[in-house]
């Protein structure tokens, strides 16, 4: 059985290159002149002690002009006893357009108010688009996005998974908008502490 050779589809609006563009030497010289011009302009500003290229030495320095609408890094809020405020309803994982949130549900029969809690809560930052829909969907104010830049640069994608431990301890927050009801010893619930 013989296979047909692959034929690339031809489009009606396919761009055609002129002979000037097909001879790449001119384009290479043009690109180098643009890059060299920017470099020389910044170098001249630096030599004359004017403001040149902006360099921020992250993480020691933070840019003051970072975007105001930056949503930043995810944080899980805590109950007064230190456990996560999350009730493992999976609404954040359901609404996430990139499907980066993974929650494994566990059951605690001794907690009559919310017996479900997350045994595992992980976010894959290699695919997260920082849209903030998970924060909007959460009915318990259990997940937030703090205005800080996550340490994303890494050589391995496995290091870009944030576990529940890091989400709880990185920047602990317990000032939830919807406080968790505290259960008495006899099991009856009373108002927030």
N, C-alpha and C positions, 0 to 999 in steps of 0.2 A: 504494500500500500504506500503510495507516494504522497507526500505532504505538499500542499501548495505553499509557495514562498509567501512570507508576510509582505503585504502591500499596505503602506501607510495611506490613510485616508487623505484625499486632497480637498481642501476647503475653498470655497469660492472667494473668500476675502483674504487669502493667504498673502502675507507681505512678501514683496520681492525686494531683494537687496540690489543696490546699484553697484557698479564695478568698484566705486570708491569704498563701499562698505564691505564688499567681498574681499578686498585686499586689506587684511586686518591690521597691517602696520600703521596705517593712518589712524585707525580707531584706537589702537594701543597708545600712540603718541598723544592723541587727544585726551584720553583718560588720564595718562600720566601728567599732562599739563594741568588738568583740573585739580588733581590731588596735590601736585607740587605747588600750585598757586595757593591753595588753602593752607598748606604747611608753611609756606614762606610768609603769608599774611600773619598767621599766629606767631611765628618765630619773630617777625619784626615787632609785633606788639609786645612780646615778652622781653626782647632786648631793650626796647624803649620804656620799659617798666609800666606799660599800660596793660589793661586786662586782655589776656590772650585766651587760649583754650581753657575751658573750665575742667578741672580735675577734682573729683571728690574722692578722698581716701576712705572708701567704705571698708569696714564697718565703724571705724573710729569717727568719721564725719558723716553726717546725713545732709542731703541736699535740702536747703530751705524752700526751694521752688518746686518740690515734688508735688505732683498733682493733688489738688484739693479733694477730688473725688476718688482718690485711691482707697480701695476697700481693704487692702492689706491681708494680713494673715488670720486664719481661722483660730478661734479660741472657744473651748467649751466652758460654760459657766458651771459653778459648783453650788451644791446645797450647803446648808450650814454644817453638815457632818463631813464635808469634803468629797462626797460622791458626786458624779455628774448630774446636772439638772435634767439631762436628756431622759425621756421616757421610752425611747426606742420605737417611736411611731413610724419611722422610715419616711416621713414626709419630705425631709431634706434630700434623701437619696432618690426619691421619686421625682422631685421637681428638678433635680440637677440635669442640665442639658448635656453635659459631658459625661455623666454617669461615673463620677469619680469617688463618691462616698459609699463606703461599705460598712454596714452595721450588722453585728451579730447579736441577736436578742437573747437575754437571759431572764429568768423568772425568780423573783424573791417573794415567797409566800408570806414572809413576816412583815411586808410593807403593804398594808391594805389600801393605801391611797393610790399608788402607782406600782403595781407588782412587776411591771416590765422595766428593765434597765439594760443599757448596752454592755455586753461582755467584751465586745470589740468594736471600736469606732475608728475608722481609718479614712484618710483623704489622700488621693494620689495627686500630688502637685505637678507631676509631669504632664498631666492632662487638664488640670483645673483652669478655667477661663476667668475666674475671679468675678463672676457676674453678681454674686450676692443673693441669688434666688433662694439658696438654702437658709439664709438668715431670715428672709421674708416669710418663708413657709413654716418655720418652726413655731408651734403653738405655745411652747414653754419658755421661750427666750433662752434656749439652751446653747445655741451656737451664735457666735458673733464674729465680726471681722474687725480686727484692731488695726488702726492706721499705722502699720509698720511694714517694712519690706521683708518678706520671708527670705531666708538664706537658700536661694534656689540653685546657685551654681554648684554642680557636682559632676563627678565622672561616672557615677552609677545611678541608674534610675531607681534602684531599690532604696536609695537614701532619700528619695523624694516622697516617700510614703510617710505621712504624719500619723502616728499612733495616738491612742486615747491618752496615754501618759504625757506625751508632749503637748497635746491640745489642752490638757488640764493644768500642767505645771509651768508652761512657758511664760504666761502672763496671767496668773490666776485671777479670776473675777467671780465675785459672789453677789454682786448687786443686781440681781435679776429683776426684771420688770414684773414678772409673775412669780412671787415667792412660793416655795414648795411648802405645802401644809405639813406641820409637824404632828406626828402620831404620839399619843400618850402611851404609857406602859401597858394599859389595859386594851389598847388597840383603837380607841376612839380618836378621831382626829380633831384638832383645834386649829386655830388661825396660825398665820406665819409667825415665826419667832422674831 
